[in-house]
Amino acid sequence: MMMPRMERGSVLLLAVVACAAMMAAVVNGAGEGPTRVKILDGEVQGFATKDARIWKGIPYAAPPVGERRWTSTTKVTPWSSVKNTTTFGPGCPQQCHLPPLGCQADLSEDCLYLNVYAPLKQGKYAVMVWFHGGRYEQGSEGVELYDAQRVVAAHDVVVVTVNYRLGVLGFLAMPDLGLEGNYGLLDQQFSLRWVRDNVAAFGGDPSKVTIFGQSAGATSVSTHLVSPQSKGLFRGAIVESSPYALPLLTPDKAGEHYAVFAKDAGCNPSDKKCLYSLTPDQVVTAQMTAQNKIWLDRPLVMFFPWTPTVDGKLLPADPLTAIGKGEYNKVPVVIGNVGQEAWPFVFEAFPKLNKLEAEALIDVIFGGHHEPKEIRKMYPVPEHMDDYRPYISRLASDFIIDCSSRNVTLRMREDNVPVYHYVFDHAWDERGHWGPNYTFCEGHACHAVELPFVFDSAPLCGVNFDAKEKQLTKSLTAYWTNFAKTLAPGTSHNVTWPVFTKKEQPSLNFTTAGVQSHVQNNIRAKYCDFWDLSPKGYVF
């Protein structure tokens, strides 16, 4: 869910080319398991590296183009000849402004593809299905950041990464035109059914599926936790940095919300034919201009402009509300956040903030949840700061992600659901990993900092971790995959991750500073108690 405005430059292109070259130098056909497998729709030919068997760009649904735009996901047409699945399928239409290695150059409205990473030896392994982040408007699985071959080699799991429709193409909801939205979520559900029906061919166990995702991908995981239609498609969930406090759309607001887009695209909001005549580029261009306008009445929308719609069917309620009522699929969950979630959003949105501007933001953004004077009492406004962005970042991190996630964790424990909470607090030093437009994240545990550790993907693109970071990667991947196998993270490097309890509130603190990763109780508890007692809660 990174903020926009970053242009992909030569640094990103060179890195992608380098990664592609490294991936092309694999050992094709190595290993014991087959790289040609038969699935329900036909045969697919993958390849093998020294670490894993891989299938890239498998079409899991019909292309959502032409008359299929803004319709429910449908079955792909079977093929008779062997399909070559050795290269990524295209990403969905977008303007991608993520940090280096997060953007894919090849884009198309025909983008419903997934990738499968399996151990070299055929078996019956637990399965992990990944949904990427990117504010529901950018990102894809066709990048080496999400290459899971090292994880499956080290931990004997099958990993599936999934593209889904994004932005207005994925979530347009105009009830008066019969357009109900949530097409990206329908894609995800369809992919989970594909996994159920096909993953055994790759060595996966369809009865042991864990879904996991980060940011918008974590919100996606949360929507499947509360969607009755997703029940039974997975048995565990890992929620990385879900912005539970950011508002989702409701049908009564959706028409007005998307009317701004329609007008920016040159269409009358009641003219369905005009909307279907737009090219993907025209849709993306209009959504980028429209999102600069739609947040004025609800400021937090600026962080999450094109979201799922609470439609009463696929999504009966927003995840925070549904979980608060106990109306969700009660499976074991890993949930947590990084140390400085809001840092990149605040620093990208504002060149600088003085004290008066910071106090105004408290009133405008957070004043609907607590009296501003109470917020200032809990978060005293410092005097004589040169720049108040760090102050606002801390407040926003607590409200949007950290404390709303703890709220969900506490509520699940009331239902005796096994929940394991974490905080990832390791920050890269000044090595250029964030790219030239995100230098403010150097030395900070920014939103998405954990991703190359989750996938152990840094070495695939020439990023060198030091010894402590390599150990951190081993620990994190062990916990994630242990959870997928047993529904408990277990022990890694002599640290056992305990289940969350209301009294001690233990969290696994992932860090390389001072002591290594360790259990810490009651992280940010005072501040989260404050937001939990807010008169209006977290949701607008």
C-alpha positions, 0 to 999 in steps of 0.5 A: 500500500505504498503512496504514489508518484514514484516514476520507475527509472533506470535503477528499477529497469536495470535491477529487473533486467539483472534479476531476469538474467539471473533467473534465466540461468537456472538448471531446467529440468533438475530434481525428482518431481515432474515439471510437466503436470496435468491440471483440470484445464490441460497440461502445463510445462514448468522448469526446475532450478537447483532449489525448486520446481516452478510454473509461471503464468498459469491462467486460472480464469478467463481473461476479464476483457471485453464483455467480461470486464466488470463481471464475476470471474469465470472459468478459463477455456481448457487447452489441448496442447502443452502450455509453456509456463516458464515466464510470468504472465502480465500484471494487471493495468496500473501506474506502478510507483512502488520501490524498486523490484516491486513493479512489472513492466508487462501489463495487460487487462488479460492478467489473471495468472498465478505462479506455483513454487514447489519442492524438487521432490514430489510430495504432499506439502502444506500450501501457502497462497499469497495476495500482494499489496499495493493499495488495490491499484498496483503491484503484481506477482510477476516480480522476483520480490515474491519468488518463493523458490528458496522458501520452498527448498528450505521448508518443504511447502508449496507457494502459490502467488496470485494476480487479481484485478486492480483499481477501478478495473477490479473494484468499480461499484455502481449499483444503478448500472448493475455493477456490484464491484469486488471483482478483484476479491472474486478473482482471489476466491476463484484462485483459491478454488483453483488451488483446491482443485489443482494443487495436488498435481504440483505436490500440494495438499489441498486440505492444508491451505494457508492464505497470506498477504501484506497491506491490501493483500492483508486486507484481502486475507481479512475479507476472506476471513469474514466472507461466507463464500470463502469458508472452507477454502483455507485453514489458516491465515497470515495478516501482514500490516492490514490497515483495518482502520481505513474505510471500505466502501458501502453501496450507498457511497459507491455510486457517488465515489465512482461517479468522480472516476466516470466524469474524469474518464469523459463518461456520464456516470449513467452511461455503461456503454461509455465505461466499457468503451474505455481502454485500460490506459484510459481507465487507469489515467482517470482513476489516478486523477479522480483519487486526488478528489474523492478523499476530501470528505473522508480524508483517510480514503487518500490512502485506500482509494479503490477498495472492496465494497461491503455488499452484504453478500461476498463481504457482509461487513468490513472486517473490523466490524465483522470480527468484532461481532464474531462473524468470521471464519474462525481459523488460526491466524498470525497477525502483525505490523512493522515498526513504522507503518505510516512513515512512507505515507506521511513522508510521501504526502507532505514535503514537510509539516510545521506544528500548526499543520500537524495539529490541523491534521489531528483535527481533520483525520483523527478528530472524529474518533477522539476529542482532539484535546484527548489525542494531544494529551495521549500524544503530546505535540512536541515543541520546536521540531523542525519537521513534524512528520515523524510525530504524525507518522507515529500517531497514524501508525498506531491508529491505522494499522498497529492498534486496529490489528491488536483490536482484531487480535484481542477480539479473536482471542475472546472466541478462543481462536489461536492468534499469534501477534508480531512486530517486525522492527528491523530497518535496512541501513543506507544501502539504497534498497528503497530506491531514490524516491524512498530514501526517507525509509532508509534506517526505518522499519517502513511499511513492506520492509519485511517482504524480502525476508518473508520470501527470502528473495533478496539473494535472487536479485543481488541484494546482500544481507549481513549475517544477522539479516540472514538469521532473521530471514531463516527465523521468519520463514521458519515461523511462517512455514511452521504455521502453514504446516501445523497451524502454530509458528513453533520455535526458531533459533530457540525462541518459541512464539506463544499464542496471544493472551489478553493479559500478557499480550505477547508479541514476537519482536523481529529485530537484529538490534541488540538482542535477537528476535524475542517475545515482548509483552504489551507492545504499544498497549497504552496507546492501543487501549486509548484507541479501543476506547474511542467513542466511534472506534476505528471505522468511519 
